Amino acid sequence: MDYFASALETVLRDADIEEAVLVGHSMGTQVARQFYRRYPEQTRAIVVVDGTLVSESREKMLGYVQPFRTDYRPSMLSTLETVLRPARDSSLRQWIRAAMLRTPTMSA
């Protein structure tokens, strides 16, 4: 989360934005929380959308991430089946799926 918060601060600085309302969706809520912890003077407000401000233990997060590091494509396909299930537009589901699968794999 520190890495993401730092990246967000860099983007805001480069855009010459001194203070922002952060909208975090899912894991983004924890990024917003960490940004606020590190840069409270730059945070006007935080909007939480379908996420939690409480982080999981390091072990639990590593357990979630490891399959993506080990074998990205099958892990992402499995995740996408669950995440995209509510999307009714099949062309949108296919577009998202293709875009996600173009993501370069992570090095361990």
CORSULJO-V603885 format. One record per helix or strand. SS is the DSSP state (H for helix, E for strand). FROM is the first residue (numbers start at 1). TO is the last residue. If there is no record, write none. Layout:
BEGIN
ss: {SS/SS}
from: {FROM/FROM}
to: {TO/TO}
END
This chain:
BEGIN
ss: {H/E/H/H/E/H/H/H}
from: {2/20/28/40/43/58/72/90}
to: {14/25/38/42/49/70/83/101}
END
